[in-house]
Amino acid sequence: RLVRLSAATLIALVQDDDVPRALHMTLEEASTLFRVHPSLTLLGGWRGRIDVDGAPFNRQTNQLDSHKFGPGLKTIPYWDDAARCPFMFAARVNAAPLFAKRRILLQLGLLRWDLSCPGSAGIGFDFEYSLRAWHHGYRVGLFYSRYRHNAVKDALHSGTRTNTEAWLRRKEQERMNNRRLYELYPGFYHKEATALAEEANSKLRSSNYDLSEFVESGDFASWKHKPKTSGGAGVDLSDV
């Protein structure tokens, strides 16, 4: 409903247990990435995946044990000169935050409400919209948003993490929703979506920096000390 009411060009989907840091820098980078990659319609700020054909299939989650990128996982291996930050395309991205082009989100039918029953965990809506975007000719990307994940007090001991029973229900919902992705996108997920992401990544520049220290320390402001490319056009944040 809020997406329909909004007049912004870009929207942000944020979870209530995530806390932003250096928000203006995050919005500046996100806005720039959307500008310089016109086909980009969904930008993840947490974690993302590149599925590898032939990788072991995890029956506990109903998905491949493939390459995972983001904080605590593999470092994003590419660098965007315009936004001056690490960036890559991913077959699927995790919430949250998620940044999206409002017009395309509306055009593609918004987020699916029928993956889970009312009252159940909505796990998988981020993966489903990622695949839907690729399937319709758009692209999905990943960058470091600086958000502190599960940062609110008791975030790891509430909701679907309240107790063992709630956690097991969450994991079963995850298995069901991941399995449904193969039904919704037969032949496309996981092979074609990954191929599209890898093709898009082949046009990006590999990072010349060891970014692991920044990811681990959270000192993302250090990226701004990297050499800037020529031009340096200002970024208009009024549409975010």
C-alpha positions as CSV (number, residue, x, y, z in Angstrom):
1,R,0.0,0.0,0.0
2,L,2.8,2.4,0.9
3,V,4.5,1.7,-2.4
4,R,1.3,2.7,-4.3
5,L,1.0,5.9,-2.2
6,S,4.6,6.9,-2.6
7,A,5.6,9.5,-5.2
8,A,9.3,8.6,-5.1
9,T,11.3,7.1,-8.0
10,L,13.1,4.7,-5.7
11,I,11.8,3.0,-2.6
12,A,13.6,1.2,0.3
13,L,12.2,-1.9,2.0
14,V,13.7,-2.0,5.5
15,Q,13.2,-4.5,8.4
16,D,12.3,-3.2,11.8
17,D,15.4,-4.7,13.4
18,D,18.0,-3.2,11.1
19,V,19.7,0.1,11.9
20,P,21.3,2.4,9.2
21,R,24.8,3.8,9.5
22,A,26.0,6.7,7.4
23,L,22.6,6.7,5.6
24,H,23.3,9.6,3.3
25,M,26.4,7.8,1.9
26,T,24.3,4.7,1.4
27,L,21.5,6.6,-0.4
28,E,24.1,8.4,-2.5
29,E,25.7,5.1,-3.7
30,A,22.4,3.4,-4.3
31,S,21.0,6.4,-6.3
32,T,24.2,6.4,-8.4
33,L,24.1,2.7,-9.1
34,F,20.5,2.9,-10.4
35,R,21.6,5.9,-12.5
36,V,24.6,4.2,-14.2
37,H,23.0,0.8,-14.5
38,P,19.6,1.7,-16.2
39,S,18.4,-1.9,-16.2
40,L,19.0,-2.3,-12.5
41,T,15.6,-2.5,-10.8
42,L,16.4,-4.2,-7.4
43,L,19.4,-3.5,-5.3
44,G,20.1,-5.6,-2.2
45,G,22.0,-4.1,0.7
46,W,22.6,-7.3,2.7
47,R,23.5,-10.5,1.0
48,G,23.2,-12.2,-2.4
49,R,23.7,-15.4,-4.3
50,I,25.2,-16.7,-7.5
51,D,24.0,-20.3,-8.0
52,V,26.5,-22.8,-9.5
53,D,25.1,-25.5,-11.6
54,G,26.2,-28.8,-10.3
55,A,26.6,-27.6,-6.7
56,P,25.2,-29.8,-4.0
57,F,21.4,-29.5,-3.4
58,N,20.6,-28.8,0.2
59,R,17.5,-30.7,1.1
60,Q,17.2,-28.8,4.4
61,T,16.6,-25.5,2.5
62,N,15.6,-26.7,-1.0
63,Q,18.3,-24.7,-2.7
64,L,21.8,-25.1,-4.0
65,D,24.8,-24.7,-1.7
66,S,26.2,-22.0,-4.0
67,H,28.3,-18.8,-3.7
68,K,27.0,-16.4,-1.1
69,F,28.2,-12.8,-1.0
70,G,27.9,-10.1,1.7
71,P,28.9,-9.4,5.3
72,G,30.2,-12.6,6.9
73,L,30.4,-14.4,3.5
74,K,32.3,-13.9,0.3
75,T,33.4,-10.3,-0.4
76,I,31.8,-8.6,-3.3
77,P,34.5,-8.9,-5.9
78,Y,33.7,-6.0,-8.2
79,W,34.0,-2.2,-7.9
80,D,31.8,0.5,-9.4
81,D,33.8,3.6,-10.3
82,A,30.8,5.9,-10.6
83,A,29.4,5.1,-7.1
84,R,32.9,4.5,-5.7
85,C,31.8,1.3,-3.9
86,P,31.8,-2.5,-4.2
87,F,29.0,-3.7,-6.4
88,M,28.0,-6.8,-8.3
89,F,25.0,-8.4,-10.0
90,A,23.4,-11.3,-8.2
91,A,20.8,-13.9,-9.2
92,R,19.0,-13.4,-5.9
93,V,19.4,-10.9,-3.0
94,N,18.3,-11.1,0.6
95,A,16.3,-8.6,2.6
96,A,17.1,-6.2,4.0
97,P,17.4,-3.4,3.1
98,L,16.2,-3.7,-0.5
99,F,16.1,-0.7,-2.8
100,A,13.8,-0.8,-5.8
101,K,12.5,1.2,-8.7
102,R,8.9,2.0,-7.8
103,R,7.6,2.1,-11.3
104,I,9.0,-1.3,-12.2
105,L,7.9,-2.8,-8.9
106,L,4.3,-1.7,-9.7
107,Q,4.6,-2.8,-13.3
108,L,5.7,-6.3,-12.2
109,G,2.8,-6.7,-9.7
110,L,4.5,-5.7,-6.4
111,L,5.7,-8.4,-4.0
112,R,3.9,-11.7,-3.9
113,W,1.6,-12.0,-1.0
114,D,0.8,-15.7,-1.6
115,L,4.1,-17.3,-0.8
116,S,3.2,-17.8,2.8
117,C,-0.1,-18.0,4.7
118,P,-1.2,-15.0,6.8
119,G,0.7,-15.0,10.0
120,S,3.5,-17.1,8.7
121,A,7.0,-15.9,7.9
122,G,7.2,-14.3,4.5
123,I,10.6,-15.8,3.7
124,G,11.4,-15.9,0.0
125,F,9.7,-12.8,-1.2
126,D,13.1,-11.2,-1.9
127,F,14.3,-14.3,-3.9
128,E,11.1,-14.4,-5.8
129,Y,11.1,-10.8,-6.8
130,S,14.8,-11.1,-7.8
131,L,14.0,-14.0,-10.1
132,R,10.9,-12.2,-11.5
133,A,13.0,-9.1,-12.3
134,W,15.6,-11.1,-14.2
135,H,12.9,-13.1,-15.9
136,H,11.4,-9.8,-17.3
137,G,14.7,-8.5,-18.6
138,Y,15.8,-6.4,-15.6
139,R,18.8,-6.8,-13.4
140,V,19.4,-7.3,-9.7
141,G,22.5,-6.0,-7.9
142,L,24.2,-6.1,-4.5
143,F,26.2,-3.6,-2.5
144,Y,27.1,-2.9,1.1
145,S,24.4,-0.8,2.7
146,R,26.2,-0.3,6.0
147,Y,23.0,-1.3,7.8
148,R,23.5,-3.2,11.1
149,H,21.5,-6.4,10.8
150,N,19.4,-7.7,13.7
151,A,20.7,-4.6,15.7
152,V,17.6,-4.0,17.8
153,K,17.5,-5.4,21.3
154,D,16.2,-8.9,21.5
155,A,15.9,-9.1,17.7
156,L,17.4,-12.6,17.8
157,H,15.0,-13.8,20.5
158,S,11.7,-12.6,19.1
159,G,9.3,-13.3,16.2
160,T,10.4,-16.5,14.4
161,R,13.3,-16.8,16.8
162,T,11.2,-16.7,19.9
163,N,11.6,-20.4,20.7
164,T,12.5,-23.7,19.0
165,E,8.9,-24.3,17.8
166,A,8.8,-20.9,16.1
167,W,12.2,-21.5,14.5
168,L,11.2,-24.9,13.1
169,R,8.1,-23.4,11.6
170,R,10.2,-20.7,10.0
171,K,12.6,-23.3,8.5
172,E,9.8,-25.4,7.1
173,Q,8.3,-22.3,5.5
174,E,11.7,-21.5,4.0
175,R,11.9,-25.0,2.5
176,M,8.4,-24.8,1.1
177,N,8.9,-21.3,-0.4
178,N,12.3,-22.2,-1.9
179,R,10.8,-25.3,-3.5
180,R,8.0,-23.2,-5.0
181,L,10.5,-21.0,-6.8
182,Y,11.3,-23.9,-9.0
183,E,7.6,-24.3,-9.7
184,L,7.2,-20.6,-10.5
185,Y,10.2,-20.4,-12.7
186,P,10.8,-23.8,-14.2
187,G,14.0,-24.0,-16.3
188,F,14.9,-20.4,-15.4
189,Y,15.7,-20.8,-11.7
190,H,18.5,-21.5,-11.1
191,K,20.4,-21.9,-14.4
192,E,19.2,-19.0,-16.6
193,A,19.1,-16.4,-13.8
194,T,22.6,-17.2,-12.8
195,A,23.8,-17.1,-16.4
196,L,22.3,-13.6,-16.8
197,A,23.9,-12.4,-13.5
198,E,27.3,-13.8,-14.5
199,E,27.1,-12.2,-18.0
200,A,26.3,-8.8,-16.4
201,N,29.2,-9.2,-13.9
202,S,31.6,-9.9,-16.8
203,K,31.3,-6.3,-17.8
204,L,32.2,-5.0,-14.3
205,R,35.7,-4.1,-13.1
206,S,37.3,-6.4,-10.6
207,S,38.1,-4.8,-7.3
208,N,41.8,-3.9,-6.9
209,Y,41.3,-3.5,-3.1
210,D,41.2,-5.9,-0.3
211,L,37.8,-5.0,1.1
212,S,37.6,-7.7,3.8
213,E,39.0,-5.4,6.4
214,F,36.3,-2.8,5.7
215,V,33.5,-5.4,5.7
216,E,34.7,-6.9,9.0
217,S,35.3,-3.6,10.8
218,G,32.3,-1.8,9.3
219,D,34.6,1.1,8.4
220,F,32.8,1.7,5.1
221,A,33.7,5.4,5.2
222,S,37.2,4.3,4.1
223,W,35.9,3.6,0.7
224,K,35.5,7.4,0.2
225,H,39.3,7.7,0.5
226,K,39.8,5.7,-2.6
227,P,40.9,7.6,-5.8
228,K,37.9,9.2,-7.4
229,T,37.2,8.9,-11.1
230,S,37.1,12.0,-13.3
231,G,33.8,13.8,-13.7
232,G,32.4,13.5,-10.3
233,A,28.9,14.7,-11.1
234,G,26.7,15.4,-8.2
235,V,23.9,13.0,-7.2
236,D,20.3,14.1,-6.8
237,L,18.8,12.4,-3.8
238,S,15.4,14.0,-4.1
239,D,13.9,11.0,-5.7
240,V,14.8,8.5,-2.9
